[in-house]
Amino acid sequence: MLQSQAKFVAAPPLKPAELPRDVVRKLLAGRGSEVMETARRHYPAEIERLESSIAALVTQGRLKGPISGEELYAFLRRLGLVFSMDVKIRIKEHGELKSIEEKLRKSSI
């Protein structure tokens, strides 16, 4: 009887559950984290609930694989969370990226 009680005491302590934000962050690929943070600035309560739901799906094994920024943005738009992303257009010239402003400045000289 004493030996069986000792086994229960010697059990390893439970590790704390991961935060939903961390679970979702591991799943995001490309610009996914940037999309999530932009959405969080506009809709903090909704994104918190969404992250909890996504984390639950991941822990249940119902959602696998990376989520790209484009997929996440489209999904959030379908949910009705409308926001705009910061878009920068750059041109690759001679192996280096240049903004449109830099490209036009050099071509006018």
Secondary structure, 3 states (H helix, E strand, C coil): CHHHHHHHHCCCCCCCCCCHHHHHHHHEECCHHHHHHHHHHHCHHHHHHHHHHHHHHHHHCCCCCCEEHHHHHHHHHHCCCCCCCCCCCEEEECCEEEEHHHHHHHHHC
